Amino acid sequence: MSDTGLIVRIAAKGDGVTADGRHMPLSAPGDRIGEDGALIRGPEHAQPPCRHFPECGGCQLQHVRDDAYARYVFDRVAGALAGQGVSAGTVLPAHVSPPETRRRASLRAMRMGRRVVLGFAEEGSHRIVDMEMCCILHPRLFALVSPLRGLLGSMIAERSAAHVRMSLTDQGVDLLLEGVTAEGLAAREALTDFARAHGLARLTLDDDYGPQACWEPEPVTVSFGGVAVAFPPYAFLQATADGEAVLADAVRPAVEGVAAFADLFCGLGTFALTLGAGKAVYAAEAGRDLVLALKASAGRSGRKLAADHRDLFRRPLSPDELNRFGAIILDPPRAGAREQAAQLARSKVPVIGYISCNPGSFARDAITLIEGGYRLESVKPVGQFRWSTHVELAGIFRR
């Protein structure tokens, strides 16, 4: 008889699941649920490295050993495909980003009396877990947490919340403060003194009237493929540098040997620039600030890149437009690319590289492409958000 109390897998939201379908929070594969309902830990159960786990919503799976977590990332992708009846030629081993490599984060801050609490929100709650350590943030981001409490004490109203958004750029940490009030000369000087003392690349304040840079000694950029691109405050950036590199390498075969390709939902040009050296590239993106930054940087670098301000949900590229390219790269938001996938399925494009932050919407779009004559050649699962349930992937489709 099978052991019905044995935890055999981890579900999409992080609970362990037994052979008979029972869910158990904070359990790992190999754990058992005893007859009294208590959890008996198995060999894949780990001691969480952070004192804030499991209250902090930044991580859901620190209690799982690294090899078991990598299998979870793999299984999330493989399971999403299987659930939609999608067959992949190869599902490659999962890549998981190392600890302390997250280069982009949004924290919440609240003043309670004289005390400012700052950190991620508790899982499923608005309560902020006051961050005293963090095993996922890049050390340069975490180093600002304690000093920010002192800065924000006089800038947040009692029982009011603010957002602290941090990105690691070419010049250092780009800091955006939202919901913070800095009235008067003394408050403004405090901001610039803080930025100078902590070597910030930029400090931007948004007090509900739009972002205003308070400190930016030189233009802030991020670089892709050796090209520096102007970085709007807290613009989209892949969560880790190593994750970005793995995603780019996973779709690189799609553009090998082609003279021209299109990068759809291109953002600041993460893949257009990383993969586009020596090629003609068309890059489309709905975010106007992102397109303008990419266009200017591509022009200065001499790249053959045409950046187009285009909403691909409302106006996807038609088959005739798509057929001009030897390959298509796309990296849509979590909702996927339903409208664009339908047009691709009617095209003659020989190869598609699809980067996704949602295995479910990827699998849905994969069905559309396969029904249009493509085969899913390979998929690479990627866990940039270490110890979380958020999983990404990159796949290659060929006709």
C-alpha positions in Angstrom: 0.0 0.0 0.0 1.2 3.5 -0.7 2.0 5.9 2.1 -1.0 8.3 1.8 0.6 10.7 4.3 3.8 11.1 2.3 4.3 14.6 0.7 5.0 13.8 -3.0 5.2 17.2 -4.6 4.8 20.9 -4.1 1.7 22.6 -5.5 1.8 25.8 -7.5 1.2 28.0 -4.5 3.8 26.3 -2.4 1.9 23.8 -0.2 3.1 20.2 -0.1 0.6 17.7 -1.5 0.2 14.1 -0.3 -0.4 11.1 -2.6 -4.1 11.3 -1.7 -4.3 15.0 -2.5 -4.1 16.6 0.9 -2.3 20.0 1.1 0.1 20.8 4.0 1.7 24.2 4.3 5.4 24.5 4.9 6.1 20.9 3.9 8.7 19.4 1.5 8.7 16.3 -0.7 9.6 13.4 1.5 7.9 14.8 4.6 5.0 12.9 6.1 1.8 13.9 7.9 1.5 11.8 11.0 -1.7 10.2 12.3 -2.0 13.1 14.7 -1.8 15.6 11.8 1.7 16.7 12.8 4.4 17.1 10.1 7.3 14.6 10.2 10.2 16.1 8.4 12.0 14.2 5.6 15.5 14.5 4.0 14.5 17.3 1.6 13.2 19.6 4.4 15.7 22.4 5.0 16.3 24.8 7.9 15.2 28.2 6.5 18.2 30.6 6.3 16.2 33.8 7.1 14.7 34.6 10.5 11.7 36.2 8.9 10.5 33.1 7.2 7.6 32.2 6.8 6.0 35.5 7.8 7.7 37.5 5.1 6.0 37.3 1.7 9.3 37.6 -0.1 9.8 33.9 0.0 7.5 30.9 0.2 9.9 27.9 0.0 12.9 28.4 2.2 12.1 25.2 4.0 12.9 23.2 0.9 16.4 22.0 0.0 18.0 23.5 -3.1 17.7 20.3 -5.2 14.0 20.0 -4.3 13.4 23.6 -5.1 15.1 23.2 -8.6 12.8 20.3 -9.2 9.8 22.4 -8.2 10.8 25.1 -10.8 11.2 22.3 -13.4 7.9 20.7 -12.5 6.0 24.0 -12.6 6.9 24.4 -16.2 6.6 20.7 -17.2 3.3 20.5 -15.4 1.8 23.6 -17.0 2.7 22.2 -20.4 1.3 18.7 -19.6 -1.9 20.2 -18.2 -2.6 21.9 -21.5 -1.5 18.8 -23.5 1.6 20.5 -24.9 4.6 18.3 -25.7 8.0 19.8 -25.7 11.0 18.2 -27.4 13.2 18.9 -24.4 12.5 20.4 -21.0 16.0 21.4 -19.9 17.2 21.4 -16.3 16.0 24.4 -14.2 18.3 27.3 -13.5 17.9 28.9 -10.0 19.5 32.2 -9.2 21.9 32.3 -6.2 21.0 33.9 -2.9 21.5 37.7 -2.5 21.3 38.4 -6.3 17.9 40.2 -6.6 18.7 43.5 -8.2 15.2 45.0 -8.2 12.7 45.1 -5.3 9.7 47.0 -4.1 9.4 47.3 -0.3 6.7 48.9 1.8 7.2 51.4 4.6 4.9 52.6 7.4 5.4 55.0 10.3 4.0 53.8 13.6 4.8 56.4 16.2 8.4 57.2 16.1 9.2 53.9 14.4 9.3 53.1 10.7 8.8 49.5 9.6 10.2 48.6 6.2 10.2 45.4 4.3 8.0 43.0 2.3 4.4 42.4 3.2 3.4 39.3 5.1 2.0 36.6 2.8 -1.6 37.2 2.1 -1.7 40.3 4.3 -0.9 44.1 4.2 1.1 43.8 7.4 4.7 44.7 6.8 7.4 42.4 8.1 10.2 44.8 9.4 13.2 43.6 7.6 16.3 42.9 9.7 18.0 40.5 7.2 17.3 39.3 3.7 18.7 36.3 1.8 17.4 37.3 -1.6 18.2 41.0 -2.0 21.6 42.1 -3.5 23.7 43.4 -0.6 23.8 46.8 -2.1 20.0 47.0 -1.9 19.8 45.6 1.6 22.5 48.0 2.9 19.9 50.8 2.4 17.2 49.3 4.5 18.3 50.4 7.9 19.4 54.0 6.8 16.1 54.4 5.1 14.2 54.0 8.3 16.0 57.1 9.7 15.4 59.1 6.5 11.7 58.3 6.3 10.8 58.9 9.9 9.8 62.6 9.3 8.5 62.0 5.7 5.7 59.5 6.2 2.5 60.5 8.0 1.4 58.5 11.0 -0.1 55.1 10.0 0.5 56.0 6.3 2.3 53.7 3.9 4.9 54.5 1.4 6.7 52.4 -1.3 10.4 52.1 -1.6 11.5 50.8 -5.0 15.1 50.0 -5.7 17.0 48.9 -8.8 20.7 48.2 -9.3 21.9 50.1 -12.4 25.3 50.7 -14.1 25.9 53.6 -11.7 24.7 52.0 -8.5 21.3 51.9 -6.7 18.4 53.8 -8.2 15.9 54.7 -5.5 12.3 55.7 -6.0 10.3 56.8 -3.0 6.5 56.9 -3.4 3.9 58.4 -1.0 6.6 60.4 0.8 6.4 64.1 1.5 9.5 66.3 1.6 8.4 69.9 2.2 10.8 72.7 2.8 14.5 73.2 2.3 15.6 71.0 5.2 13.7 68.0 3.9 15.1 68.4 0.4 18.6 68.7 1.8 18.1 65.6 3.9 17.3 63.7 0.7 20.3 64.9 -1.2 22.6 64.3 1.8 21.2 60.8 2.1 21.8 60.2 -1.6 25.4 61.5 -1.5 26.3 59.7 1.7 25.1 56.3 0.3 26.4 56.7 -3.2 23.1 56.5 -4.9 22.9 56.6 -8.7 19.6 58.5 -8.4 17.0 59.4 -5.8 13.5 60.1 -7.1 10.5 61.3 -5.1 6.9 60.8 -6.2 4.6 62.6 -3.8 1.5 61.9 -6.0 2.5 64.6 -8.6 4.7 62.3 -10.6 8.4 61.3 -10.2 10.9 64.1 -9.6 14.6 63.4 -9.5 16.2 64.9 -6.4 19.7 63.5 -7.0 21.2 62.3 -10.2 24.9 63.2 -10.6 25.1 61.5 -14.0 22.5 59.9 -16.3 21.4 56.5 -14.9 21.7 53.6 -17.4 21.4 49.8 -17.6 23.5 48.0 -20.2 22.4 45.2 -22.5 24.9 43.6 -24.9 27.4 46.4 -24.2 24.9 49.2 -24.9 24.0 51.6 -22.1 20.3 52.5 -22.1 18.7 55.4 -20.1 16.8 53.9 -17.2 13.5 55.5 -16.2 12.8 55.3 -12.4 12.0 51.7 -11.5 11.5 50.6 -15.1 11.3 46.9 -15.8 14.5 44.9 -15.3 15.0 41.2 -15.1 15.2 40.3 -11.4 18.8 39.0 -11.5 21.7 39.4 -13.9 22.3 35.7 -14.1 18.7 35.0 -14.8 18.7 37.5 -17.6 21.7 35.9 -19.1 20.2 32.4 -18.9 17.0 33.5 -20.6 19.0 35.3 -23.4 21.1 32.2 -23.9 18.0 30.0 -24.1 16.5 31.9 -27.0 19.8 32.7 -28.7 19.6 29.7 -31.1 16.4 31.3 -32.5 18.4 34.2 -34.0 21.5 32.4 -35.0 22.2 32.8 -38.7 19.3 35.3 -39.3 19.9 38.8 -40.8 16.9 40.4 -39.2 14.6 39.6 -36.2 11.8 41.3 -34.3 11.7 41.7 -30.5 8.2 42.1 -29.3 7.3 43.5 -25.9 10.9 44.6 -25.9 11.0 46.8 -22.9 14.3 48.6 -22.7 15.9 46.2 -25.2 17.0 43.4 -23.0 17.0 40.9 -25.7 17.0 43.2 -28.8 20.4 44.5 -27.7 21.8 41.4 -26.1 21.1 39.2 -29.2 21.1 41.9 -31.9 24.8 42.7 -32.6 25.4 42.6 -36.3 21.7 42.1 -37.1 18.8 44.3 -38.1 16.3 44.4 -35.3 12.7 45.7 -35.1 11.7 46.3 -31.4 8.1 47.0 -30.4 6.9 48.1 -26.9 3.8 49.9 -25.5 5.7 51.9 -22.9 6.6 55.2 -24.4 9.5 56.1 -22.1 11.1 52.7 -22.7 10.9 53.0 -26.5 12.4 56.5 -26.4 15.2 55.4 -24.2 15.9 52.4 -26.4 15.7 54.4 -29.6 18.2 57.0 -28.4 20.7 54.4 -27.1 20.6 52.3 -30.2 21.2 55.4 -32.3 24.2 56.4 -30.3 25.7 52.9 -30.4 25.3 52.5 -34.2 23.0 49.5 -33.9 20.7 48.8 -36.8 17.6 48.9 -34.5 14.2 50.4 -35.2 12.2 51.0 -32.0 8.4 51.3 -32.4 5.9 52.6 -29.9 3.2 50.0 -30.4 0.6 48.3 -28.2 0.8 44.6 -29.3 -2.4 43.7 -27.4 -4.5 46.2 -29.4 -2.4 46.1 -32.6 -0.3 42.9 -33.0 2.0 42.5 -35.9 0.1 40.9 -38.9 1.4 37.9 -40.7 2.6 40.1 -43.6 4.6 42.2 -41.1 6.0 39.2 -39.3 7.1 37.4 -42.5 9.8 40.1 -43.1 11.8 38.6 -40.2 13.9 35.4 -39.9 12.9 35.0 -36.3 10.7 36.5 -33.6 11.6 37.1 -30.0 8.8 37.9 -27.6 8.7 38.6 -23.8 5.1 39.5 -22.9 3.8 40.3 -19.4 2.1 37.7 -17.2 -1.1 37.7 -19.3 0.9 36.3 -22.2 0.5 37.2 -25.9 -2.8 35.8 -27.0 -3.4 38.3 -29.8 0.2 38.2 -31.1 0.3 34.4 -30.9 -2.7 34.2 -33.1 -1.0 36.3 -35.8 2.2 34.3 -35.4 0.3 31.1 -36.0 -0.8 32.4 -39.4 2.7 33.6 -40.3 5.6 31.9 -42.1 8.2 32.9 -39.5 10.5 29.9 -39.2 11.5 30.2 -35.5 10.2 31.9 -32.4 11.9 32.5 -29.1 9.3 33.0 -26.3 10.3 34.3 -22.9 7.6 34.0 -20.3 7.0 34.9 -16.6 3.8 32.7 -16.4 3.9 29.0 -17.4 0.1 29.0 -17.7 -0.2 31.7 -20.3 2.9 30.3 -22.1 1.2 26.9 -22.4 -2.0 28.5 -23.6 -0.1 30.5 -26.3 1.9 27.3 -27.2 -1.3 25.5 -28.1 -2.1 28.4 -30.6 1.4 28.2 -32.1 1.4 24.4 -32.4 -2.1 24.4 -34.0 -0.6 26.9 -36.5 2.2 24.4 -37.5 5.0 25.1 -35.0 6.6 22.5 -32.7 8.0 23.3 -29.3 11.6 22.4 -29.6 12.9 23.2 -26.1 12.0 24.9 -22.9 14.3 26.3 -20.2 12.8 26.8 -16.7 14.3 29.6 -14.7 13.8 30.5 -11.0 15.0 34.1 -10.8 12.8 34.7 -7.7 14.6 32.2 -5.5 12.5 30.4 -2.9 9.3 31.9 -4.3 6.5 30.3 -6.3 7.2 32.7 -9.2 8.7 30.7 -12.1 9.9 31.9 -15.6 10.9 30.1 -18.7 12.2 30.5 -22.3 11.1 28.3 -25.2 11.9 27.9 -28.9 9.3 27.1 -31.5 10.2 26.0 -35.0 8.1 25.4 -38.1 
